[in-house]
Amino acid sequence: MQSLENQIVQSLRVLSIDMIEKSKSGHPGLPMGAAPAVTALYRNHLKFNPTNPNWFNRDRFILSAGHGSALLYSLLHVFGYDLSITDLQQFRQMGSLTPGHPEYKHTVGVDATTGPLGQGIAMGVGMAMTEAHLASLYNRPHYPIVDHYTYLLCGDGCLMEGISYEAASLAGHLQLGKLILLYDSNNISLDGDLDKAFSDDIGARFRSCGWQTLVIEDGNDLEAINNALTLAKTEINKPTIIEVKTVIGYGSPNKAGTSSVHGSPLGASEAELTKKKYNWDLPPFTLPEEVNNLKDLYREQGTQLEADWLQTLNRYYQEYPQLQMEVQAMIKGDLPENWDEALLLYTETHKAMATRDASGNTLNQIAVNLPTIFGGSADLASSNKTMLREAGNFSAANYQGKNIWFGVREFAMGGILNGMALHGGVHPFGGTFFVFSDYLRSAVRSSALMGIPVTYVMTHDSIAVGEDGPTHEPIEQLASFRAMPGLTVIRPADANETAEAYRYAFSQKENPVMLVLSRQNLPILPDSLNKAKNGVAKGGYVLLESKGQTADIILIGTGSEVSLLVEARQVLAEQGIDAAVVSMPSWDLFEKQSDEYKASVLPCNNPRRLACEMGSTFGWQQYIGPNGIVIGIDTFGASAPGYELIKHYGFTVENVVSQSKAIVERARVSNIKGLWINR
């Protein structure tokens, strides 16, 4: 007779096999090998409430090796979450709650979308950082209202990805003692034996990063795993990695320990042999009665844990009433009513200002009334202008600090920001040079896929970077991030548009926002003080109207080029050409507006259009139509003073005027009068 814990282990293994066999697709190897480790975790250590999976003070669990999703879904079902056998039977099918890799917001109990290997580790670091930060800010003696662990399960592949080292290095440096990583160490990767490509001493690597390292020689030894988890929780000054040596596909007579069981179903005959090895004789998708009956117990335990916490929280509110509104807003992820009260806007009499400088001012103004702002830069804070003055540095000695020193770890920064947003209770932001956004692109994609509110501060947005040359001058990045679903890209044209971009970004709960900011100074645009608030939120607006009913030409720009168009408009007027200027800081937001609004900005009866942007011309055709012109850059930049590059690539008043006149003349000669439907 198997012990109850062993029955749970076998239940997880068999449910995973059944799911994968039914779908004829999936990864059985990890669930079969790692089932004991997660059983010990969920059964004896993890603090959770299946009846309220989003309970704020729960422990977090991330399956970084997201291909093992069948194990996670089996766990959630067995431990009482609202994920039914019918849901498990629809594994990897259209519209099911059990997709091929875990998806946040889609499946109950999933704390993070995973699949791109290694990112789960960085997200876990972000969660642990947030827990430490909020606990330091709000906990009081006898009132640990923020007090939980972050657990991860990763595989060999996660640790081969560079992001794992970046994130582990920072976690050890920050002494995140409530971060515990279970490492499913089976010496197999998708293509074959691990030693073909990987022979790192993982223990030495993590010890060098400041982690506690523990090893379980037998991945089926539940007592040893349980003891290791207990020991990990006693180390409060170091994160812990527990290497659990497992056999991939454990129990499969012919495939265990081989790469063939990593990413393909066992097959009917091998699945039957494996179940015999497990002494399992129940029909598919059937649990032992003893295991099935535990669901109510887990629900009762979780409900009681949350109820106890709520009692503590209510007593906390009674003793610290001045913190109640702030803590309630923190837990719900709400903004204080006056959060943007300190935002300053600018008139045309203010001196020219780089939007990166305007960004720095805005961040500090927001910080006055938004205690949950939390972020930093990848070792570029002095250039990104992301430092929050008088807010302190987040460090092992000061978890209350709000300035995070991510170090030169762009990809890890992106994953950590995602973990911070997933944890909740903070408004995270992170900065680097726009050209280095490529380093963190996959993490940005993950935030867009999950629909979480991360703010990316990308400065040095164009060839105006100058002498640093083409390695530091973004060209294709704007077009490529505009193509990413779920990400709002905003390239403000002056300090007012920058402030309004932040007002929009921090108001979001459902999507990440990327701000693309200039290094060079930009003048305050005419009437942007009044027009930018609604205009930025709508993605585009008419900054300067034409004098007549219909403009001779519409000049469309973003960022630093809008002020260039304003200058060109004046010269065109002197030459008898009536131009309107449209600022379009965000294509994404513009496309969400009604057809009527879009037509009011870009009238369908006016095909005479010129767009100007210091980046790839890709995508602009939808706004300029077949008769328009784009002044852009479809080659890499060069090393020279910024003003010389700007002139060299044609971003001058003279060129804008010349090209505009050509459009107007061509339209006159061709007698172009027909309607052109936008997009």
N, C-alpha and C positions, 0 to 999 in steps of 0.2 A: 504493500500500500504506500503510494507516494505521499510525502508531506504536502500540506496545502500550498506552500510556496513553490514546490516543484510542480504541482498541478498548474499553478499560474504560469510558470515558465513554459510548460508544454502547451498550454492553451495559447499563449502568444505565438509560439512557433507554428502550431498547426493552423491557427486562424490565418497567419501570414501566408502559409503554403496554400491554403484553400483560396484565399483572395487572388493570389498570383496565378494559380492553376485555372481558376474560372475566367480570369481576364486574358489568359495566355500571354501575359506580359508582366514584367516586374523584376524585383531584385530580392530573391529569397535568402541569399547568403548571409547578409547582415542580421536580419531578424532571427535566423536560426542560431547564429553564434552569440549575439548580444542580448538575447532575451533574459538570461539570468541577471545581468548587470542592471537593466532597467526595472526588473521585478524587485530587486533589492532596494532600488531608489524609490520607486512609487510606493512600495509596501511599507517601508520603514523610515523613510526620511522626507520625502517630498511633501510640502505643505500645500494642499490644494483643496478646492471645493468644486466637485463636479456639477453641482446645481447652480453655481455662479462662476464659470470659468475665468471671468475677468476680474474677480476679486482683487483689489489693489495690492494687498499685502501677501498674496500667494508667492510661493517659490516659482521661479521661471524655469522652464525646461526647453532647450532647443536641440532638435535633432539636426546637427550640422551636416551629417551624412544623409542628406534628404532623400537619396535614392532608396533608403530603407524605410520608406513611408508606411509600408504595410505593418511594420512593427509599431509605429506610432499610433496608427488607427486601431490596431488590436489592443494596445495599451488603453487608449481612451475608452473603447468599448468595455473592456474587462473592468476598468476602474470607475465605471459608473457615469461617464459622460453621455450626453444625448447623441450618441452615434450608434445606430442600430445595426443588427445583423444584415438587414436589407441594404443599409448603406455600405457595409463591407462587401456585400455581394456585387455592388456596382463599381468596384475598384477600377480606376482608370477609364471609366466610361463617360460619355458626354453628359455634362450636367450633374454628375454625381458629387457627393460631399467627400469623396475619397479619391482625389486626383493623383496623378503619378508621383508628384512631389508635394510636400505639405505647403498649403497656402493659407497665410494669415487672413483673417476675416472671412474665410470661406468655410473652414472646418472648425467646429467647436473644439476648444482646447489646444489649438495650434498657436504657439506664441510667436512664431516667425516663419516666413516663407524661406525655405531652404532648397538646395539643389546644386547651385554653384558652389563647389566645395571650398571650405575654409571660411566662407563668409559668416557662417553660424558662430564661429569662434569669436570673430570681431563683434558681432551683434551681442554675444554674451558678455563681452568685455564692456560694451556700452551699457548694458543693463546693470552690471555690477557697479560701474562708475556712478550711474544714476541713483542706485540704491544707497550707496555710500554718501553721495551728495545730499540727497533728501533727508536721510537719517541724521546727518550732521546739522542740517538746517533746522529740522523740526522736532526731532526726538528730545524729550526731557527726562530727567530722572524718574524712573518707574513708569514711563510712558513711551515704550518703544513702538511708536505707531508705524514706523517704516523699518521693518526688520525681517528680511528674508534672504534666501540664497538664490544664486543663479547656477543651474546645472546644465552641462552640455554633454552630448555624445558625439564623438567624431571618429573618423576612421583614418587609415594611412593616407588616403588621398587628400583629406583636409590638411594634414600636416606636411604634405609635399607642396601645397600651394603657398606662395610667399606671404599672403595675407595673414596666415596663421602665425608666422614668426613675428611680423610687424605687431600684431595684436597682443601676442603673448609677451613680447618685450615690454610694451607699455603697461600691461596688466601687472607684471612683476614689479616694474618700477613704481607703480602706484600702490603696491601692497594690498591688492584686492582680495582679502582673506575670505570673502563670501562667494568666490568664484571657484567652482569645482568642475573639472573636465574629465569625463570618462572616455578613455581612449580604447576603442575596439581594435586591438592589435592582433591582426590575423595573418600578416605577411603575404597577403594576396592583393593585387590590384586588378583592374578590369582585364588587362591583356595577359596577365600571367603572374609568376612569382615576383614578389616585391623586390628581391635582390637584383633584378635586372636593371633597376633604376634608382633604388633607394636603400641606403645603408646607414642613415644617421643614427647616432646615439641620442634618442629622443630624451631620455632622462638627463643626459649631460646638457643638451640644448636648453631644456626648461629650467634646470638648476642654474644655468648661466644667466637666465632671465629673471631669477629670483623666485622661482616656484618651488613648492614642496612636491616631491615626486614619490609616488608609491607604485608598487608593482604587485599584481595578482597573477600568479603563475598558472592557475587553473580557472578559466573563465566560467566554469560551472560551479565553483565553490561559493555558494551563496553566503555562507558565514564569513568567509574572507572578504568578499565584496562589501558586505554590511559593515564589518569592522573597519575597513579602509574608509568608507564614507564617514563613519563616526570620527575616525582620526582626522580626516580632512577638515571636519567642522571645528576641531579644537585648535587648528592653526589659524589664528586671527590676523596674522601679519603677512601671510603669503597665500596667493592662489595655489590650488592643488591640482595636479594631473595624476590620475589613477590609470596606469596602463594595465588593462585587463587582457591577458593573452587568451585569445579565443581561437576556435576552429571555424572558419567560414563554412556555412552550410552544415553545421554540426548535426550529426545523426543520419545524413544521407550516405548510404552504404557505398555508393559509387562516385559521388561527386564532392563529398566533404573535403575541405582543404585544397580545392582547386578553383581556378578562375572560372570554370564553366558554370559554377553556381552563383557567380556574382550578379549577373544581370539577365538571366534567362530562367524561365520556369523549370522546375525539376522534371516535368513530364509525368503523365499519369502513373506509369509503372514505378518510377523512382519515388514519387510522392507516397505511393502505397507502401513501398519498402521502408521508407523513412518513418511513416507512422507506426509500422510494426516495431521498428527500432525504439520508438518512444513508448511502446506498449499502449498505443492509442487505438481504440476500436469504436469510437463514436462516429456518427455520420458527419459529412462536411458541414462546417459552420455551426457546430454544436459544442457547447461547453459542458464540462462536468457540473453537476448540480451544486457542489460545494463552491465552485468558482463563481457560478452565476449568482448565487445567493449573497456574495460579498458586495455586490453593487450597492445595495441599500446601506450596508455598513459604511462604505466609503462616502456615500452621500450624507449620511448622518454625521460622520466625523467631520467632513468638510464644512457642513452647515454650522456645527458647533464651534469649529475653529474660527470661522468668520464672525459668529455671534460674540465670541469672547473678545475678538479684536474690536468689534463695534462698541462693546461695553467700555473697553479701554479708551477708545477714541472719544466716546461721549464724556467720560470722566476728564479726559484731556481738555475737551472744549470747556468744561465747567471751570477747570483750574486755570486755563489760558484762553479766556474768551477773546482776547485781542488777536489771537491767531486763527480763530475758527473760520472766518470767511476766506482767509488766505489758504488754509489747509484744504478746505472744501473745494475751492477752485482748483488747487493743485491736483487733488485726487480725481476730479472730474475732467481735468484738462481744459478748464474754462479760462478765459481772460478776465482780469479785473475790469470793472466798468471804466476805470480811468486809465487803462494801460497805455493809451497813446496820447494822453493829455499833454505830455512834455514835448511832443514832436514839434519841431520848429520848421516853418516854411520860409521861403525866401522871395524877395522882390528883385527886380532887375537892377536895383542899385547895389546889391551885394556883389562882391568880387567873384570872379570866375573860380570854380572849384571842381577838382576831379571828382567823379562820382564815387571813387573809392574813399575819398575824404568825407564826402557827404554821407556815405555808408557808415563810416566810423562814428560820425556825429550822431547819426540816427540811432545806431545801436546803443550808444551811451544815453541818449535821451529816452529810449524805450526802457532801458534798464532801471530808470528812476522809479517806474511804477509797475514793472513786470519782474517780480522776484524769481520767476522760474526760467528766465533766460539763462542759457548755459551753452558755452561753446568756445571755439578758438580757431587755431590755424595750424597748418602743417609746416611749422617753422618759418612762417612768413607773416606773422602778425604785424610787424612793423611796416610791411609793404601792403598787406591786405587791409590794414587799419581795423582789425577785429578786436583789439584789446579793450576790455571794459575797465575803465578807470575806477580805481578805488574799490574794485570788486574782489581782489585777491586772486591768487593762482590756485587752481585745483591741484592738490598734491597729497602724498601720503600723510604729510603733517598738517594739511588743511583741506579737508574734504568740503568745507563750506565755500572755498574759492570758486569763482565762476569762469575764470579764464583757463581753458584746457590747452596745455602744451602737447599737441599731438606728435610733435617731432616730424621728421621727414618720412612720413608714413601715410601718403595720400589715400591709398586703397583701404588701409585699416581705418583711417579717419572716416571714410564713407560708411564702412560697415558699422563702426562704433556709433556714428550719428544715427544710423537706422536702429540700433539697439536702444539708444536713448529714447528715441521717439516711440518705439514699441513698448518700452517700460512704462512710459507715461509720467506725467508730473513735471516735465520740463519742456522748454521750447528750444530745441537744439539748433545750432548753426555751426558751420565749418567753412574755412576759407583756404584757397590756394590760388595760384595763377591759373587763368582760364585754360592755357595750353596744357596744363597738367591735369585738367579734368579727365583726360584720357586715362590716367592712372586709376581713377576711382569710378570710371564709367559703369562698370558692372554693379557696383554698390548703388549708384544713382538709379540704374535700371530696377534694382530690387526695391528701392524705396517707391518708385513709380508704380511698380507692380503691386506692392502692398497697399498703396494709397495712404502713406503716412506723412505727417507734416515735418519735413526736414527743410531747412533753409541753407542753400549752398551759396557762398559768397565768392564769386569768381572775378578776380581783378586782372588788370593788364590785358585788356580785352581785344587788342588789335595790333597792327603793325606799328602803331605809335609807341610800342615798347622800345623800338629804336635799336640802339647799339647792341643789345643782347642777341639780335639776329633771329633767323627763321626758327631756331629751336625753341624760342620763347614767344613767337608771334602766332597766335591762333588764326587759322584761316577757315578750316572746314568745321570747326567745333560748333559754331552757332547752328549751321544747317543740320548737323547730325543730332544735336540735342533737341532741336525743334521737331525732329522726326520721331522722338521717343514718346510713345503714348503715356499719358498720365503725369508728365512733367511739365510744369509751367515755367517757361523761360522768359525772363524780363530783362531787357537791355535799356535802362533809363537814359534819358538824354540830358538831364541836369539834376541839380540837388533836389528840386521839388518832386520830380518823377522818382528819384531814389527813395525819398521819404515815403511816397505813396506805394512804391513797390514793397517796402517793408510792412506798411500797414496791411497790404493785401496778404503778404507771406505769413505773418504771424497770426492772421485771422483764420488761416486754413487748418482744418482738422483732417482733410481727406486727400491731400496731395502735396508732394514736394514742390519747392519753388527754387529756381536757379537765377540768381541775380548776376548779371554780366556787366562789369564796371570798368570805367576808364582809369588809366594812369594819368593822362594829361588833363589839365584844367579845362572846364567847359563853362561858358557863360550861362547865367540864369535866363531861360527863354522867355520871350514876351508872353505875358499872361499865363504862364504855367502855374503860377501861384493859385489861380482860380480854376484852371482847366485840368490840371494834372490829376486831381483826386478822382474824378469820375473817369477821366480819360485813360489813366493807367489801368484801373480796374476793368475797363472795357477793352483793353489791349491796343486801341488805336483811336485817335481823335484828330479833328481838324485844329491844328494849333493856330494857323493864320488863314483866314478866309480870303477868297479872291475878292477883288473889288466889284466885279460884275456878277451877273447871275450865274454864269458858267465860266469856270477858269479856263484860260488858254492852255494851261498845263497844271497837272497835280504833281508836286514834288513829295516823295515819300521817303522817310528815313527812320533810322533807329540810332540810339546812343549818340556818340559824338558827332555823327554826320548831320543830325537835325539842325544844329547851329550853323553848319556850313550851308544848308539849304535855305535857312533864314537869310543869310548874307546874299546868297545867289538870287533870292526872290527880289531883294531890293534892286540889284543890278538889272534884272530882267524888267522890273517895273520902269526903270529909267530908259529902257529900250523899247517900251511899249508892249511888253508881254505881261499879262496878268496871271500870276501864279498863286496857287494855294499850297500850303505846307501841311503835310500830315505827319504827325509823330506816331509811330507804330511800335511801342516798346515790347509788345507781346503778341505774336501771331496766335498763340494758343488761346489767349483770352479773347482776341478779336474774333476768332472763329466760333466762339461760344455765343456771340451776340446774334440778335435777330437779323434777318435779311434786310429789314427796313433800316436798322441802325448801320449796318455795313454799307448799304447804298448811300446813306447820308454822309458817310466819310469818303467813300470812293464811288461817286455817282456812276451808274451804269451807262449813262449817255455821254460819258467823257472818257474816251480811250487814250487820251494824250497824257501819258504818265512816265515819270522818271523816278527810279528808286536808287538810293545811294547807301551803301553799307560796306565797311571795311572788313569784308569776309567773302566767303564763297557766294556766288550768285545763284547757287542751286536753290530752287523753290520760289524765287521771286516772280517767276513768270505768271503765277496765279494772281498776282496783284497788278502787274504792269500790262498784261495782255500781249497780243501779237504785235502791237505797234509801239510798245514801250521800250525803254532802254534801262539797263542796270549798270551802274558804276560800282564795280566790286573788284574782287581779287580771286582769280582762279589759279594762282600759282603760289608757291611759298614766298615768304618775304625775304628780306635782306638785312644786313647789318650796316646801319648808318644812323645818324641822328633822326629822331622821330619825325621832325618837321620836313626833313629831306625825303623820307620815305613817303610821307603823306602826299607830297607834291609829285614824286616820281610815279606813284600809282594813280594819279589823276584825281585826287580828292581836293580839288581846288575850286574856287568860285569860278574861275575862267572856264574850266572844263564842264562844270555843271551848266553854266550859262550856254556854252557852245552846244552841248548835247541837247539841252532843252529847246534851243532855237531850231535845231535840226528836226526834232520831233514835231514841233509846231509847223515848220515849213513843209515837212513831208505830209502832214495831215492836210495842209492847205492845198498842196498840189494834187494830192490823191483824192481830195474832197471826201475825206473819211467822216461820215456822219452817223453811221449805223450804231446801234446799241451793241455793247459788249457786256455780256453777263459775267459779273465777278465770279471767279473760281468756277 
